[in-house]
Amino acid sequence: MTGIVDYNAGNIRSVEHALDAIGAPFVLSKKPEELVNCDRLIFPGVGDASYAMKQLKLTGFDVFLKDWAAAGKQLIGICLGSQIIFDHSDEGDVACLGLIKGSIRHFADIWKENGVNGDGSLKVPHMGWNDIAYENGGSALLDGVPEHSDFYFVHSYVIQPDDAHIIRAYADYGIRVPAVVESGNVAAFQFHPEKSGTYGMRILRNYCKADLGNGGSSC
């Protein structure tokens, strides 16, 4: 069974619809104790990092997610959820969950450091369809997804992991933008699989494959 973390800052409805579409059983909850027996979690998110961290602390999901990851259980973050699993975000200058070492920085700051986008042709947020290239051997979560497939992005901040070897795929938007990262049992997608058509749904099927066709375990 897949658990969806609802902490008042997520793109919840689209994730629910996507799991329904592939026939994957799930539990959506605002209470950590209702997700404790799930096999895997989806940690979505949209909006501001500092607001999201406040909501995680208010709901108790901050401690729950740290304990979950430390126990070696499966977790994927999506969009904002892919960012606040790192140590720190420049958005609101906020300490985040620290499940993976690294920081989150604004496109403009990284472009400036690299002498990119001097003409202002690239806009923030990075919004719309962009293709991804594989890195460091890709990921089992990308099985059946051809390299250079397009996915839907909406973000102004960029994942900057301390260890570049955890980057499994990247997009090009003036710089290499980490699009998929994976460190042990924790993975993250900067794009929205649930809004990315056939190949996005394939990623979710790969993640939930243990449950498809057999109903899964019970939360």
C-alpha positions in Angstrom: 0.0 0.0 0.0 1.2 3.5 -0.8 0.7 6.4 1.6 0.3 10.0 0.4 1.5 12.6 2.9 -1.1 15.4 3.2 0.5 18.3 5.1 -1.6 21.2 3.6 1.0 22.0 1.0 0.7 19.3 -1.6 -0.6 18.7 -5.1 -2.7 16.0 -3.6 -5.6 15.7 -6.0 -3.5 15.0 -9.1 -1.5 12.4 -7.2 -4.7 10.7 -6.1 -6.1 10.7 -9.6 -2.9 9.2 -11.0 -2.8 6.3 -8.5 -6.5 5.7 -9.2 -5.7 5.6 -12.9 -3.1 2.9 -12.6 -5.1 0.9 -10.0 -2.6 1.4 -7.2 -4.2 1.2 -3.7 -3.3 4.1 -1.4 -4.1 5.9 1.8 -4.2 9.7 2.0 -3.8 11.2 5.5 -3.0 14.3 7.4 -2.0 12.0 10.4 1.4 10.2 10.5 0.0 7.4 12.6 -2.4 6.5 9.7 0.5 6.0 7.3 2.9 4.1 9.6 2.0 0.6 8.2 2.3 1.6 4.5 4.9 0.1 2.3 6.0 3.3 0.6 5.2 7.0 0.7 4.7 9.7 -1.8 5.6 13.2 -0.5 4.2 15.8 -2.9 4.3 19.6 -2.6 3.7 22.9 -4.2 4.4 26.4 -3.1 6.8 27.9 -0.6 9.5 25.9 1.3 9.2 27.9 4.5 5.4 27.5 4.7 5.8 23.8 3.9 8.3 23.2 6.7 5.9 25.0 9.2 3.1 22.7 8.1 5.3 19.6 8.5 6.2 20.6 12.0 2.6 21.4 12.9 1.5 18.0 11.7 4.4 16.0 13.1 5.3 14.8 9.6 8.8 16.3 10.0 9.8 13.8 12.6 7.8 11.0 10.9 9.5 11.4 7.6 13.0 11.5 9.2 12.2 8.3 11.1 10.7 6.7 8.0 13.8 7.4 5.8 16.2 6.4 8.6 14.3 3.0 8.8 15.1 2.4 5.1 11.5 2.6 3.9 10.7 3.8 0.4 9.9 7.5 -0.1 9.6 9.6 -3.2 9.3 13.4 -3.2 7.6 15.3 -6.0 8.3 19.0 -6.9 8.5 20.9 -3.6 8.6 17.5 -1.9 11.7 16.8 -4.0 13.4 19.9 -2.6 12.6 20.0 1.1 14.1 16.5 1.6 17.5 18.3 1.5 19.2 20.2 4.2 18.4 23.8 3.4 16.3 26.0 1.0 17.2 29.5 0.0 13.4 30.0 -0.4 12.7 31.6 3.0 16.2 30.7 4.2 14.8 27.7 5.9 16.3 24.5 7.4 14.6 21.5 5.7 14.3 17.7 6.5 17.9 16.8 5.8 17.1 13.3 4.4 19.7 13.9 1.7 22.7 16.3 1.9 22.4 19.3 -0.2 20.7 22.7 -0.7 18.1 24.3 -2.8 19.0 27.5 -4.7 17.2 30.0 -7.0 17.8 29.7 -10.7 18.9 33.4 -10.9 21.7 32.9 -8.4 23.1 29.8 -10.2 22.8 31.4 -13.6 24.7 34.5 -12.4 27.5 32.3 -11.0 27.8 30.5 -14.3 27.4 33.5 -16.7 24.1 32.2 -18.0 21.0 34.0 -19.2 22.6 37.4 -19.5 20.0 38.4 -22.1 17.1 37.3 -19.8 15.7 34.9 -22.4 15.1 32.2 -19.8 12.2 32.9 -17.5 11.5 31.9 -13.9 9.7 29.7 -13.1 11.0 27.0 -15.3 7.5 26.0 -16.4 6.3 23.5 -19.1 7.6 20.4 -20.8 11.3 19.6 -20.9 13.1 16.4 -21.7 15.5 14.6 -19.4 18.8 12.9 -20.0 20.0 10.0 -17.8 23.0 10.3 -15.5 24.9 7.9 -13.3 23.1 4.8 -14.7 19.6 6.1 -14.4 17.2 4.5 -12.0 14.9 1.5 -11.8 12.1 3.9 -11.3 12.7 5.0 -14.9 12.4 1.5 -16.3 10.5 1.7 -19.6 10.9 5.4 -19.9 13.0 6.3 -23.0 15.8 8.8 -22.4 14.8 12.3 -23.6 11.2 11.8 -22.8 9.3 15.0 -21.8 8.0 15.7 -18.4 6.1 18.7 -16.9 8.1 21.1 -14.7 7.1 24.1 -12.6 9.8 25.4 -10.3 12.0 28.5 -9.5 14.5 26.7 -7.2 17.0 24.1 -8.2 18.2 21.0 -6.3 21.9 21.1 -5.6 23.0 17.8 -4.0 26.3 17.6 -2.2 27.0 14.3 -4.0 26.5 14.6 -7.8 26.5 10.8 -8.1 22.9 10.7 -6.8 21.6 12.6 -9.8 19.9 10.0 -12.0 18.5 12.3 -14.7 18.7 16.0 -15.5 17.0 18.6 -17.7 18.6 21.5 -19.5 17.4 25.0 -18.6 20.5 27.1 -19.1 22.2 24.8 -16.6 21.9 21.1 -15.9 18.9 20.9 -13.6 18.7 17.7 -11.5 15.4 16.2 -12.4 15.6 12.8 -10.7 17.8 12.1 -7.6 18.0 8.8 -5.7 19.9 8.1 -2.6 19.2 4.6 -1.1 15.5 4.3 -0.3 14.8 8.0 -1.0 14.1 9.3 -4.5 12.8 12.6 -5.8 11.4 14.0 -9.0 11.6 17.8 -9.7 9.0 17.4 -12.4 5.4 16.1 -11.8 5.1 12.5 -12.8 1.4 12.6 -12.1 1.0 15.4 -14.7 3.4 14.0 -17.3 1.3 11.7 -19.4 2.2 8.1 -20.3 5.8 8.2 -19.0 5.0 9.9 -15.8 2.4 7.2 -15.1 5.0 4.6 -16.0 7.2 6.0 -13.2 4.4 5.7 -10.7 3.7 2.1 -11.9 7.3 1.3 -11.3 7.1 2.7 -7.8 3.9 0.9 -6.9 4.5 -2.3 -8.9 4.5 -4.5 -5.8 0.8 -3.7 -5.3 -0.5 -3.7 -8.8 -2.7 -6.7 -9.4 -2.6 -8.0 -5.9 -4.2 -5.3 -3.8 -1.0 -4.8 -1.7 -0.8 -4.8 2.1 -3.1 -2.9 4.4 -2.4 0.4 6.1 
